[in-house]
Amino acid sequence: MTKASVRSAFYFFIGLSLFLILSFEIPKAGLSQVKSGDCWPSFRGDLQLTGMSQAGIRPPLKLLWTFQAGDAIRSSPVICNNLIFFGSDDGFIYCITKEGKLRWKYEAGTSFEAAPLYLDKTIYAGSLEGILFALDSESGTLKWKYATEGQISGSSNWAWLAGGKRKAVLTGSYDYNLHAVDAESGKPLWKYESNNFINGAAAVSGNMAVFGGCDGYLHLVNTITGKAVDTINLGTYIASSAAVRGDMAWFGNYDGEFYCADLKRKKILWKSESGGPFISSPAIKENRIIIGSQNRYLYCYQADTGELIWKYKALGKVDASPVIAGTLAVVASSDGRLHLLEMETGKEVWVYEIGSQITASPAVVSNMILVGAHDGILYAFGP
């Protein structure tokens, strides 16, 4: 065999090997859910609820456009495929374009506080009447709906089922249960019962869902079986959602205590008692974690030790959850202001006064920040 033929055979073998490798079906977190600077598919941007955007934001910003809904917007917006989705107290789920034009709206007949979830071109949104709706993201056509026995205040999340072929939508309810339903059909898969209301969203890490309840426990639940992995007793109710990274979870409770828990060892690593009631959920990047409080402060902690690095005082409660985008924190407060702060120092570098209470959390994508307010207007900011 000549050198040329040996070389040809080698390259053929390499090419065939790559083809075979790429031909195997490997479960991934949904190609439509790949986190990028142009997609913010859920309440905190990803399965682990880290609140970190891949987009960079550079102030100063200006108001690009506004969209008027029929009543207050407490539902945090999500955006994917150049479409924006949110619910309103007027009983509608809205879909608008990235330019602020109405694409469709679906009348559910009941108010929405929870942020929608965008998954595989479907919008999942839970209402205060306790109904989980699944809508086609392009047309707004109802695919199915699933009824719980209590209001839904927290956003849905999703997880792979056994085998990695099907997905479950996970939704907490005031009926004390975390519900898992088939994402395609809406058929119930399992229910995990806590001892009180579930107000926040469940973070998902691998095959484990992590959420706090009004029963004062942090619950760790197997997403395939719906069985408890363990619980951690915190003593007072947890209204917000946890951020998870690896085996670690960070969350606050209504007594103003902020925690870091080791999920593998089922123990609290540190806690800070410097805050007021925490309704806001944390955002984490590298070794810094930030969270807002009802005492009007935004706190920045060292993620591994709990050391307070800086705190920033707003003029109203910080119930909306902050987002980290590059070197900046995006923070909305109930005094009607949207703030950009330096993550390094906590210094305010830009602020815009909307003038109406904000409790919905911002969505941050490339060159755009979206936030809804109690005046029923969705605001879009950009360079």
C-alpha positions as CSV (number, residue, x, y, z in Angstrom):
1,M,0.0,0.0,0.0
2,T,1.4,3.4,-0.9
3,K,1.7,6.3,1.5
4,A,-1.1,8.1,-0.3
5,S,-3.5,5.2,0.1
6,V,-2.6,4.8,3.8
7,R,-3.3,8.5,4.4
8,S,-6.6,8.2,2.5
9,A,-7.6,5.2,4.6
10,F,-6.7,7.0,7.8
11,Y,-8.8,10.0,6.9
12,F,-11.7,7.8,5.9
13,F,-11.5,6.0,9.3
14,I,-11.5,9.3,11.2
15,G,-14.5,10.6,9.2
16,L,-16.5,7.4,9.7
17,S,-15.8,7.5,13.4
18,L,-17.0,11.1,13.7
19,F,-20.1,10.3,11.7
20,L,-21.0,7.3,14.0
21,I,-20.4,9.4,17.2
22,L,-22.6,12.2,16.0
23,S,-25.3,9.8,14.8
24,F,-26.0,8.5,18.3
25,E,-28.9,10.3,20.1
26,I,-27.5,11.8,23.2
27,P,-30.0,13.5,25.5
28,K,-29.2,17.2,26.0
29,A,-31.1,20.0,27.7
30,G,-33.2,20.6,24.6
31,L,-31.5,22.3,21.6
32,S,-34.3,24.9,21.7
33,Q,-33.3,25.6,25.3
34,V,-29.6,26.3,24.7
35,K,-28.8,29.3,26.9
36,S,-27.5,32.2,24.8
37,G,-27.4,35.9,24.9
38,D,-30.5,36.0,22.7
39,C,-32.7,33.7,24.7
40,W,-34.0,34.0,28.3
41,P,-36.4,31.0,28.4
42,S,-37.5,31.0,32.0
43,F,-37.9,33.0,35.2
44,R,-34.2,32.9,36.1
45,G,-32.8,32.0,32.7
46,D,-31.8,28.4,33.2
47,L,-32.7,25.1,34.9
48,Q,-30.5,25.9,38.0
49,L,-32.2,29.3,38.4
50,T,-28.8,31.1,38.5
51,G,-30.1,34.4,37.3
52,M,-27.1,34.9,35.0
53,S,-27.5,36.1,31.5
54,Q,-25.0,35.4,28.7
55,A,-25.7,38.9,27.3
56,G,-23.6,41.9,28.0
57,I,-25.2,45.3,28.8
58,R,-23.4,48.6,28.4
59,P,-24.9,51.8,29.8
60,P,-26.2,54.3,29.2
61,L,-29.5,52.8,28.0
62,K,-32.6,54.4,26.6
63,L,-36.3,53.4,26.5
64,L,-36.8,51.5,23.2
65,W,-40.5,50.9,23.3
66,T,-43.4,50.1,25.7
67,F,-46.3,47.7,25.4
68,Q,-49.6,48.3,27.3
69,A,-51.4,45.3,28.8
70,G,-54.8,45.5,30.4
71,D,-53.7,45.4,34.0
72,A,-50.7,45.1,36.3
73,I,-47.8,42.9,35.2
74,R,-46.4,40.8,38.0
75,S,-45.3,38.0,35.7
76,S,-41.6,38.2,34.7
77,P,-41.2,38.2,30.9
78,V,-39.3,35.5,29.0
79,I,-37.9,35.8,25.4
80,C,-36.8,33.3,22.8
81,N,-36.8,33.2,19.0
82,N,-37.4,36.9,18.9
83,L,-40.7,36.5,20.7
84,I,-41.5,37.9,24.2
85,F,-44.1,36.2,26.6
86,F,-45.6,37.3,29.8
87,G,-48.9,37.1,31.8
88,S,-50.9,39.9,33.3
89,D,-53.6,40.5,36.0
90,D,-56.0,41.1,33.1
91,G,-56.2,37.3,32.6
92,F,-54.2,37.2,29.3
93,I,-51.0,35.6,28.3
94,Y,-49.3,37.9,25.8
95,C,-46.9,37.2,23.0
96,I,-45.2,40.2,21.4
97,T,-42.4,40.7,19.0
98,K,-38.9,42.0,19.8
99,E,-40.1,45.3,18.4
100,G,-43.0,45.5,20.9
101,K,-45.8,44.6,18.5
102,L,-48.6,42.2,19.6
103,R,-48.3,38.7,18.0
104,W,-51.1,37.0,19.9
105,K,-52.8,36.9,23.3
106,Y,-54.6,34.1,25.0
107,E,-57.5,34.7,27.4
108,A,-57.2,32.4,30.4
109,G,-59.8,34.3,32.4
110,T,-57.6,34.5,35.5
111,S,-54.6,36.5,36.7
112,F,-50.9,35.5,36.3
113,E,-48.1,36.1,38.7
114,A,-45.8,33.3,37.6
115,A,-43.3,33.8,34.8
116,P,-44.0,31.6,31.7
117,L,-41.6,28.8,30.7
118,Y,-40.5,28.6,27.1
119,L,-39.7,25.0,26.1
120,D,-39.6,23.4,22.6
121,K,-41.8,26.1,21.1
122,T,-44.4,25.7,23.8
123,I,-45.3,28.2,26.5
124,Y,-46.2,26.9,30.0
125,A,-47.8,29.3,32.3
126,G,-49.5,28.8,35.7
127,S,-52.4,31.0,36.9
128,L,-53.7,32.2,40.3
129,E,-56.6,29.9,39.7
130,G,-54.2,27.0,39.8
131,I,-54.3,26.0,36.1
132,L,-51.2,25.2,34.1
133,F,-51.6,26.2,30.5
134,A,-49.6,24.8,27.6
135,L,-49.7,27.1,24.5
136,D,-48.1,26.9,21.0
137,S,-45.5,29.7,21.1
138,E,-46.1,30.7,17.5
139,S,-49.9,30.8,17.4
140,G,-51.1,30.9,21.0
141,T,-53.2,27.8,20.4
142,L,-54.0,25.8,23.5
143,K,-52.3,22.4,23.6
144,W,-53.6,21.3,27.0
145,K,-54.3,22.5,30.5
146,Y,-53.7,20.9,33.9
147,A,-55.5,21.8,37.1
148,T,-54.0,21.9,40.5
149,E,-56.0,22.6,43.7
150,G,-54.3,25.8,44.7
151,Q,-52.9,29.0,43.1
152,I,-49.7,28.9,41.1
153,S,-47.4,31.8,42.1
154,G,-44.0,30.3,41.0
155,S,-42.7,29.7,37.6
156,S,-42.6,26.2,36.1
157,N,-39.3,24.4,35.3
158,W,-38.6,21.2,33.5
159,A,-36.5,18.0,33.8
160,W,-35.7,14.9,31.7
161,L,-37.6,11.7,32.5
162,A,-35.9,8.3,32.6
163,G,-34.1,7.5,29.3
164,G,-33.8,11.1,28.3
165,K,-36.6,10.9,25.6
166,R,-39.4,12.8,27.4
167,K,-39.6,15.9,29.5
168,A,-41.6,16.7,32.6
169,V,-42.8,20.2,33.5
170,L,-42.5,20.9,37.3
171,T,-44.9,23.3,38.9
172,G,-45.4,24.1,42.6
173,S,-48.9,25.0,43.9
174,Y,-50.6,26.3,47.0
175,D,-52.2,22.8,47.2
176,Y,-48.8,21.9,48.9
177,N,-47.7,19.8,45.9
178,L,-44.9,19.9,43.4
179,H,-46.6,18.6,40.3
180,A,-44.8,16.8,37.4
181,V,-46.7,16.6,34.1
182,D,-45.7,15.3,30.7
183,A,-44.6,18.2,28.7
184,E,-46.2,16.9,25.5
185,S,-49.5,15.7,26.7
186,G,-50.1,17.3,30.1
187,K,-50.8,14.0,31.7
188,P,-49.9,13.8,35.4
189,L,-46.7,11.9,36.2
190,W,-46.3,12.3,39.9
191,K,-47.0,14.7,42.8
192,Y,-44.7,15.4,45.8
193,E,-46.5,16.7,48.8
194,S,-44.9,19.2,51.2
195,N,-46.5,20.5,54.4
196,N,-47.6,24.0,53.2
197,F,-47.8,26.3,50.2
198,I,-45.1,26.2,47.5
199,N,-44.5,29.8,46.4
200,G,-41.3,29.7,44.4
201,A,-39.9,27.8,41.5
202,A,-38.0,24.5,41.7
203,A,-34.4,24.6,40.6
204,V,-33.3,21.5,38.7
205,S,-29.8,20.0,38.9
206,G,-29.3,16.6,37.3
207,N,-32.2,14.4,38.5
208,M,-32.9,16.5,41.6
209,A,-35.4,19.3,42.1
210,V,-34.6,21.8,44.9
211,F,-37.2,24.1,46.3
212,G,-38.2,25.8,49.6
213,G,-41.7,25.8,51.0
214,C,-43.8,27.7,53.4
215,D,-43.4,24.7,55.7
216,G,-39.9,26.0,56.5
217,Y,-38.0,23.1,54.7
218,L,-35.7,23.0,51.7
219,H,-37.0,20.0,49.7
220,L,-34.8,17.8,47.6
221,V,-36.9,15.6,45.2
222,N,-35.9,13.0,42.6
223,T,-37.3,14.3,39.3
224,I,-37.8,10.9,37.8
225,T,-39.6,9.2,40.7
226,G,-41.1,12.1,42.6
227,K,-39.7,10.7,45.8
228,A,-38.0,12.8,48.5
229,V,-34.2,12.6,48.5
230,D,-34.1,14.6,51.7
231,T,-35.2,17.8,53.5
232,I,-33.4,20.5,55.4
233,N,-35.3,22.2,58.2
234,L,-34.9,26.0,58.2
235,G,-37.6,26.8,60.8
236,T,-39.5,29.5,58.9
237,Y,-41.1,29.7,55.5
238,I,-39.2,30.1,52.3
239,A,-41.1,32.2,49.7
240,S,-38.4,32.6,47.1
241,S,-36.5,30.2,44.8
242,A,-33.1,28.8,45.4
243,A,-30.1,29.1,43.0
244,V,-28.2,25.9,42.5
245,R,-24.7,25.2,41.2
246,G,-23.2,21.8,41.4
247,D,-23.9,20.4,44.9
248,M,-24.5,23.9,46.4
249,A,-27.8,25.9,46.8
250,W,-28.3,29.5,48.0
251,F,-31.6,30.8,49.2
252,G,-33.2,33.2,51.7
253,N,-36.2,32.9,54.0
254,Y,-38.8,35.3,55.4
255,D,-36.9,35.9,58.6
256,G,-34.1,37.6,56.7
257,E,-31.7,34.7,56.9
258,F,-29.7,33.9,53.7
259,Y,-28.2,30.4,53.4
260,C,-25.7,28.3,51.5
261,A,-26.5,24.6,51.7
262,D,-24.4,21.5,50.6
263,L,-27.0,19.3,48.9
264,K,-24.7,16.3,48.8
265,R,-24.0,16.3,52.6
266,K,-27.5,17.8,53.4
267,K,-26.1,20.5,55.7
268,I,-26.0,24.3,56.0
269,L,-22.5,25.6,55.2
270,W,-23.1,29.2,56.2
271,K,-25.9,31.7,56.9
272,S,-26.2,35.5,57.1
273,E,-28.8,37.2,59.3
274,S,-28.2,40.7,58.1
275,G,-31.2,40.9,55.7
276,G,-34.9,41.7,56.0
277,P,-37.5,39.3,54.5
278,F,-36.4,37.7,51.3
279,I,-39.0,37.4,48.5
280,S,-36.4,37.9,45.8
281,S,-34.4,35.0,44.4
282,P,-30.5,35.1,44.2
283,A,-28.3,35.4,41.2
284,I,-24.8,33.9,41.1
285,K,-21.7,34.3,39.0
286,E,-18.3,32.9,39.9
287,N,-17.8,33.5,43.6
288,R,-20.4,36.3,44.1
289,I,-24.0,35.9,44.8
290,I,-26.6,38.8,45.1
291,I,-30.1,38.9,46.4
292,G,-32.7,41.7,47.1
293,S,-34.6,42.1,50.4
294,Q,-37.8,43.8,51.6
295,N,-35.6,46.0,53.8
296,R,-34.7,47.9,50.5
297,Y,-31.1,46.5,50.3
298,L,-29.5,44.4,47.6
299,Y,-26.8,42.3,49.2
300,C,-23.6,40.8,47.6
301,Y,-22.0,37.9,49.4
302,Q,-18.9,35.8,48.9
303,A,-20.6,32.6,47.6
304,D,-18.3,30.1,49.4
305,T,-17.9,31.9,52.8
306,G,-21.0,34.2,53.2
307,E,-18.8,37.2,53.7
308,L,-20.7,40.4,52.9
309,I,-18.8,42.2,50.1
310,W,-21.2,45.2,49.5
311,K,-24.8,46.2,49.9
312,Y,-26.8,48.8,47.9
313,K,-29.9,50.6,49.3
314,A,-32.8,51.3,46.9
315,L,-35.7,53.6,47.8
316,G,-38.2,50.7,48.0
317,K,-38.4,47.0,48.6
318,V,-36.4,44.7,46.3
319,D,-38.8,41.9,45.7
320,A,-37.9,41.4,42.1
321,S,-35.0,39.0,41.5
322,P,-31.8,40.5,40.2
323,V,-30.0,39.4,37.0
324,I,-26.2,39.3,36.4
325,A,-25.2,40.4,32.9
326,G,-21.4,40.5,32.4
327,T,-19.9,42.9,35.0
328,L,-23.3,44.4,35.9
329,A,-26.3,43.6,38.1
330,V,-29.7,44.5,36.8
331,V,-32.0,45.3,39.7
332,A,-35.7,46.4,39.8
333,S,-37.2,47.9,42.9
334,S,-40.7,48.6,44.1
335,D,-40.1,52.3,44.1
336,G,-40.4,52.0,40.3
337,R,-36.7,52.2,39.4
338,L,-34.5,50.0,37.2
339,H,-30.9,50.0,38.3
340,L,-27.6,48.9,36.8
341,L,-24.8,48.3,39.4
342,E,-21.2,47.3,39.1
343,M,-20.8,43.7,40.4
344,E,-17.3,44.5,41.7
345,T,-18.3,47.4,43.9
346,G,-22.1,47.8,44.0
347,K,-21.8,51.3,42.5
348,E,-24.8,52.5,40.6
349,V,-23.9,53.3,37.0
350,W,-27.3,53.9,35.5
351,V,-30.9,54.2,36.8
352,Y,-34.3,54.8,35.1
353,E,-37.4,55.9,36.9
354,I,-40.5,54.1,35.5
355,G,-42.7,55.5,38.2
356,S,-44.8,52.4,38.9
357,Q,-44.1,49.6,41.3
358,I,-42.0,46.7,40.0
359,T,-42.2,43.2,41.5
360,A,-41.6,41.3,38.2
361,S,-38.0,40.3,37.6
362,P,-36.1,41.6,34.5
363,A,-35.2,39.5,31.5
364,V,-31.9,40.3,29.9
365,V,-30.8,39.4,26.4
366,S,-28.3,40.9,23.9
367,N,-28.9,44.7,23.8
368,M,-32.2,44.5,25.6
369,I,-33.6,44.6,29.2
370,L,-37.3,43.8,29.6
371,V,-39.3,44.5,32.7
372,G,-43.0,44.8,33.5
373,A,-44.6,47.1,36.1
374,H,-47.9,47.5,38.0
375,D,-49.0,50.2,35.5
376,G,-49.6,47.3,33.1
377,I,-46.7,48.3,30.8
378,L,-43.8,46.2,29.6
379,Y,-40.7,48.3,29.1
380,A,-37.8,47.5,26.8
381,F,-34.4,49.2,27.3
382,G,-31.4,49.1,25.1
383,P,-28.4,51.0,23.9
